[in-house]
Amino acid sequence: MQDDADIDFRPMQLIDVDAVCAIEQRAQVAPWTRAQFIDSLAAGHAAWLLYRGTVLSGYALCSFVLDEAELLDIVIDPACQRQGLAGRFMAFLAREARQAGAQKMFLEVRVSNRAAQALYARSGFSPVGLRRDYYPCAAGREHALLMMRLL
Ligand SMILES: CC(C)(COP(=O)(O)OP(=O)(O)OC[C@H]1O[C@@H](n2cnc3c(N)ncnc32)[C@H](O)[C@@H]1OP(=O)(O)O)[C@@H](O)C(=O)NCCC(=O)NCCS
């Protein structure tokens, strides 16, 4: 487990997108493109960087509609995984979403992504639905599990 004093959350800006894309390429099965991050920032989504000391170690993006937040992406650099960073990030995002007036947070996750599902279950999320054939994958398409938590 990390010392909270060493962890800092900062808003993501356009200037950060190259560094974020480098982590995204290392971490994700189906990485977001540079254009997707730029579009997300332009759309006004809440986008956060997680720094441990001076090292960019992860990022997350959320959108808000009325009293609902949606977690669009959360990634921890593979070099920094399994050290409790995503758990801390999820707690931070829940606080931010609550402060922004959200009462529920939703997310979608690949049914094959057991690590993320375990993280979300630990962070208070429960499965509330299935979107069939939602994501492209090597074998064709795979389902998305829809999860929700009250804030
Ligand atoms: C999912 C992800 C964000 C977890 O980040 P992390 O910093 O390693 O997670 P934490 O160390 O905070 O772990 C918190 C809990 O999540 C679960 N978890 C995390 N990684 C896991 C893994 N590889 N296998 C099983 N459970 C895992 C565990 O329950 C863990 O608690 P524990 O360590 O006490 O058992 C990270 O693996 C990642 O970036 N994956 C690639 C991107 C991705 O899939 N994002 C989600 C998109 S929907």
The ligand as a Gaussian input file, in Angstrom:
#p B3LYP/6-31G(d) Opt

LIG

0 1
 C       -7.678000      -2.306000     -13.436000
 C       -6.498000      -1.431000     -12.971000
 C       -6.872000       0.048000     -13.148000
 C       -6.199000      -1.746000     -11.501000
 O       -5.148000      -0.881000     -11.075000
 P       -4.228000      -1.210000      -9.797000
 O       -3.610000       0.066000      -9.341000
 O       -3.332000      -2.343000     -10.124000
 O       -5.322000      -1.701000      -8.724000
 P       -5.117000      -1.710000      -7.134000
 O       -3.717000      -2.100000      -6.825000
 O       -5.633000      -0.439000      -6.573000
 O       -6.064000      -2.929000      -6.754000
 C       -7.320000      -2.752000      -6.124000
 C       -8.066000      -4.064000      -6.198000
 O       -8.404000      -4.358000      -7.554000
 C       -8.305000      -5.760000      -7.782000
 N       -7.242000      -6.036000      -8.757000
 C       -6.391000      -5.142000      -9.309000
 N       -5.595000      -5.763000     -10.209000
 C       -5.953000      -7.062000     -10.209000
 C       -5.518000      -8.200000     -10.949000
 N       -4.515000      -8.110000     -11.849000
 N       -6.123000      -9.394000     -10.729000
 C       -7.127000      -9.504000      -9.829000
 N       -7.598000      -8.449000      -9.083000
 C       -7.014000      -7.251000      -9.285000
 C       -7.987000      -6.396000      -6.435000
 O       -9.214000      -6.650000      -5.786000
 C       -7.259000      -5.259000      -5.766000
 O       -7.250000      -5.350000      -4.365000
 P       -6.087000      -6.227000      -3.644000
 O       -4.784000      -5.803000      -4.250000
 O       -6.226000      -5.835000      -2.217000
 O       -6.413000      -7.653000      -3.954000
 C       -5.216000      -1.772000     -13.785000
 O       -5.030000      -3.183000     -13.801000
 C       -5.226000      -1.263000     -15.207000
 O       -4.861000      -0.115000     -15.469000
 N       -5.630000      -2.130000     -16.148000
 C       -5.615000      -1.773000     -17.577000
 C       -6.665000      -0.739000     -17.898000
 C       -8.063000      -1.218000     -17.557000
 O       -8.426000      -2.363000     -17.791000
 N       -8.866000      -0.275000     -17.020000
 C      -10.239000      -0.526000     -16.723000
 C      -11.040000      -0.215000     -17.933000
 S      -12.773000      -0.590000     -17.674000

